[in-house]
């Protein structure tokens, strides 16, 4: 975000240099917190720094009616033709993995949702009246993207007496970078890489710059 803050640095440079090291650190902490809050609010509102909305996620296929069971084609080991899976009493793990009793295998098995080749009607003999529809979890998460990514657990700030930063680090920064710049990535470990729309998670707006300048002038006047 250093490019976005260049204007502030030009205007306020001489004022900042007039502060002591301790004063600069205190001011930078306030600025970092204010900018992080503004980034979280914008991400929650699903807006780019220019005010335009994030491109919506692709529409998901409607839930598959399975009446307590699911039937689908799934890639076979060794690269053979996909095999039919009839699964009952299944549960979800992390929203991407289905685990349940594989009737034809006669054992508990897990399957990646993203790797399902085709959904099939459940044979009549495996249907039961006590089941419901096969639904993906995380509906709220899909409606508002990046809610967890924008939390204080993942969005970090750093300061010293020379400047500050707001951003992500470690593996989270790689995920954020894919969306920030609209890169290609794999939605799951064995899936093919797909392009992601550019959704700028970090970016200072004119309102952010004004807010930071206000903090600077307020700090100097109070001091």
C-alpha positions as CSV (number, residue, x, y, z in Angstrom):
1,X,0.0,0.0,0.0
2,X,3.1,2.3,-0.1
3,X,2.0,3.7,-3.5
4,X,-1.4,4.6,-2.2
5,X,0.1,6.5,0.7
6,X,2.7,8.4,-1.3
7,X,0.5,11.5,-1.2
8,X,0.3,11.5,2.5
9,X,4.1,11.0,2.8
10,X,4.7,14.1,0.6
11,X,2.3,16.3,2.5
12,X,3.2,15.2,6.0
13,X,6.9,14.3,5.6
14,X,8.3,17.5,7.1
15,X,5.7,17.4,10.0
16,X,6.6,13.7,10.8
17,X,10.3,14.4,10.8
18,X,9.7,17.1,13.4
19,X,8.3,14.5,15.8
20,X,10.3,12.5,18.3
21,X,10.9,8.7,17.6
22,X,8.3,7.9,20.4
23,X,5.7,10.3,19.0
24,X,6.1,8.9,15.5
25,X,5.6,5.3,16.8
26,X,2.5,6.3,18.7
27,X,1.1,8.1,15.6
28,X,1.9,5.2,13.3
29,X,0.1,2.7,15.6
30,X,-3.0,4.9,15.5
31,X,-2.8,5.2,11.7
32,X,-2.3,1.5,11.2
33,X,-5.3,0.6,13.4
34,X,-7.5,3.2,11.6
35,X,-6.5,1.9,8.1
36,X,-7.0,-1.7,9.1
37,X,-10.5,-0.9,10.4
38,X,-11.3,0.8,7.2
39,X,-10.0,-2.1,5.1
40,X,-12.2,-4.5,7.1
41,X,-15.3,-2.4,6.7
42,X,-14.8,-2.1,2.9
43,X,-14.2,-5.8,2.6
44,X,-17.3,-6.6,4.6
45,X,-19.2,-4.2,2.3
46,X,-17.7,-6.2,-0.7
47,X,-16.3,-3.1,-2.3
48,X,-13.2,-2.3,-4.3
49,X,-11.1,0.7,-3.2
50,X,-12.7,2.7,-6.1
51,X,-16.2,2.0,-4.7
52,X,-17.3,-0.6,-7.3
53,X,-18.6,-4.0,-6.0
54,X,-16.5,-7.1,-5.9
55,X,-17.3,-9.5,-8.7
56,X,-19.8,-12.0,-7.4
57,X,-18.9,-15.6,-7.0
58,X,-20.0,-18.0,-9.7
59,X,-23.5,-19.4,-9.0
60,X,-23.5,-22.8,-7.4
61,X,-25.4,-25.7,-8.8
62,X,-28.7,-26.2,-6.9
63,X,-28.7,-28.7,-4.1
64,X,-29.1,-32.3,-5.3
65,X,-32.1,-34.1,-3.9
66,X,-30.9,-37.3,-2.4
67,X,-33.5,-38.1,0.4
68,X,-30.8,-39.1,2.8
69,X,-28.4,-40.5,0.3
70,X,-26.3,-39.2,-2.6
71,X,-25.3,-40.8,-5.9
72,X,-22.6,-39.5,-8.2
73,X,-19.7,-40.4,-10.5
74,X,-16.3,-40.1,-9.0
75,X,-12.8,-40.5,-10.6
76,X,-11.5,-44.0,-10.0
77,X,-8.0,-44.7,-8.8
78,X,-5.4,-45.3,-11.4
79,X,-7.0,-43.1,-14.0
80,X,-9.8,-45.5,-15.0
81,X,-13.4,-44.6,-15.8
82,X,-15.3,-42.8,-13.1
83,X,-17.2,-45.2,-10.8
84,X,-20.7,-44.8,-9.4
85,X,-20.8,-44.0,-5.7
86,X,-23.9,-44.4,-3.6
87,X,-23.3,-42.9,-0.2
88,X,-25.6,-42.6,2.8
89,X,-25.3,-41.2,6.3
90,X,-22.8,-38.7,5.1
91,X,-21.3,-35.6,6.9
92,X,-19.4,-32.6,5.7
93,X,-15.8,-31.8,6.7
94,X,-14.6,-28.2,6.3
95,X,-17.3,-27.6,3.6
96,X,-15.3,-29.4,0.9
97,X,-15.2,-33.1,1.9
98,X,-18.0,-35.6,2.1
99,X,-17.6,-38.6,4.4
100,X,-20.1,-41.4,4.7
101,X,-20.9,-45.0,4.1
102,X,-20.0,-46.0,0.5
103,X,-22.6,-48.7,-0.2
104,X,-20.8,-50.4,-3.1
105,X,-17.4,-50.4,-1.3
106,X,-19.1,-51.5,2.0
107,X,-17.0,-49.1,4.1
108,X,-16.7,-45.5,5.2
109,X,-15.1,-43.3,2.5
110,X,-14.4,-39.6,2.0
111,X,-14.9,-37.7,-1.3
112,X,-13.9,-34.2,-2.4
113,X,-16.9,-32.2,-3.5
114,X,-15.0,-30.4,-6.2
115,X,-13.9,-33.7,-7.9
116,X,-17.5,-35.1,-8.4
117,X,-17.8,-35.8,-12.1
118,X,-21.6,-35.9,-12.3
119,X,-24.5,-36.1,-9.9
120,X,-27.0,-39.0,-10.5
121,X,-30.5,-39.8,-9.2
122,X,-30.4,-41.9,-6.1
123,X,-31.7,-45.4,-6.8
124,X,-35.2,-45.9,-5.3
125,X,-34.1,-48.7,-3.0
126,X,-31.6,-46.5,-1.2
127,X,-33.9,-43.6,-0.6
128,X,-35.5,-43.0,2.7
129,X,-38.1,-40.6,4.1
130,X,-35.9,-39.4,6.9
131,X,-33.3,-37.7,4.9
132,X,-33.1,-34.2,3.4
133,X,-31.3,-32.5,0.6
134,X,-27.6,-32.5,0.0
135,X,-26.5,-28.9,0.7
136,X,-23.2,-27.2,0.9
137,X,-22.4,-25.6,4.2
138,X,-21.2,-22.0,4.6
139,X,-24.0,-20.1,2.9
140,X,-23.2,-17.0,4.9
141,X,-19.5,-17.2,4.0
142,X,-20.4,-17.4,0.3
143,X,-22.6,-14.4,0.5
144,X,-19.9,-12.2,2.1
145,X,-16.5,-13.2,0.8
146,X,-13.3,-12.9,2.8
147,X,-15.0,-12.4,6.2
148,X,-12.4,-14.5,8.0
149,X,-9.6,-13.2,5.9
150,X,-10.4,-9.7,6.9
151,X,-10.5,-10.6,10.6
152,X,-7.8,-9.4,13.0
153,X,-6.5,-13.0,13.1
154,X,-5.3,-12.8,9.5
155,X,-5.1,-9.1,8.7
156,X,-2.1,-7.7,10.5
157,X,-0.5,-4.3,11.1
158,X,3.1,-3.4,11.8
159,X,4.7,-0.1,12.8
160,X,8.0,1.6,13.6
161,X,9.1,5.2,13.9
162,X,9.5,5.4,10.2
163,X,6.2,4.0,8.9
164,X,3.5,1.3,9.1
165,X,1.9,-1.4,7.1
166,X,-1.4,-3.2,6.8
167,X,-1.6,-6.6,5.1
168,X,-1.3,-10.4,5.3
169,X,1.6,-12.6,6.0
170,X,2.6,-16.3,5.5
171,X,0.2,-18.6,3.7
172,X,-2.7,-16.2,4.1
173,X,-0.8,-13.7,2.0
174,X,-0.6,-16.1,-0.9
175,X,-4.4,-16.6,-0.8
176,X,-5.0,-12.9,-0.5
177,X,-2.6,-12.2,-3.4
178,X,-4.5,-14.5,-5.8
179,X,-7.6,-12.4,-5.2
180,X,-5.8,-9.0,-5.0
181,X,-4.3,-9.4,-8.4
182,X,-6.7,-11.8,-10.1
183,X,-4.3,-14.7,-10.5
184,X,-4.8,-18.4,-11.2
185,X,-5.0,-20.9,-8.4
186,X,-6.3,-24.4,-7.6
187,X,-9.6,-24.5,-5.7
188,X,-8.6,-27.8,-4.2
189,X,-5.4,-29.8,-4.1
190,X,-6.0,-32.0,-7.1
191,X,-8.2,-29.6,-9.1
192,X,-7.0,-27.7,-12.2
193,X,-5.9,-24.1,-11.7
194,X,-8.6,-21.6,-12.6
195,X,-8.5,-17.8,-12.9
196,X,-10.0,-15.7,-10.1
197,X,-11.5,-12.3,-10.6
198,X,-9.5,-9.4,-9.2
199,X,-10.9,-8.3,-5.9
200,X,-8.7,-5.7,-4.2
201,X,-8.6,-6.6,-0.5
202,X,-6.1,-3.9,0.2
203,X,-6.1,-0.4,-1.2
204,X,-6.3,3.1,0.3
205,X,-9.3,5.2,-0.7
206,X,-9.5,9.0,-0.7
207,X,-11.4,8.8,2.5
208,X,-8.6,6.7,4.0
209,X,-6.0,9.4,3.0
210,X,-8.1,12.1,4.6
211,X,-8.6,10.1,7.7
212,X,-4.8,9.6,8.1
213,X,-4.1,13.2,7.5
214,X,-6.6,14.1,10.2
215,X,-4.9,11.8,12.6
216,X,-1.5,13.5,11.8
217,X,-2.8,17.0,12.3
218,X,-4.7,16.0,15.4
219,X,-1.6,14.4,16.9
220,X,0.5,17.5,16.2
221,X,-2.1,19.9,17.6
222,X,-2.6,17.8,20.7
223,X,1.1,17.6,21.2
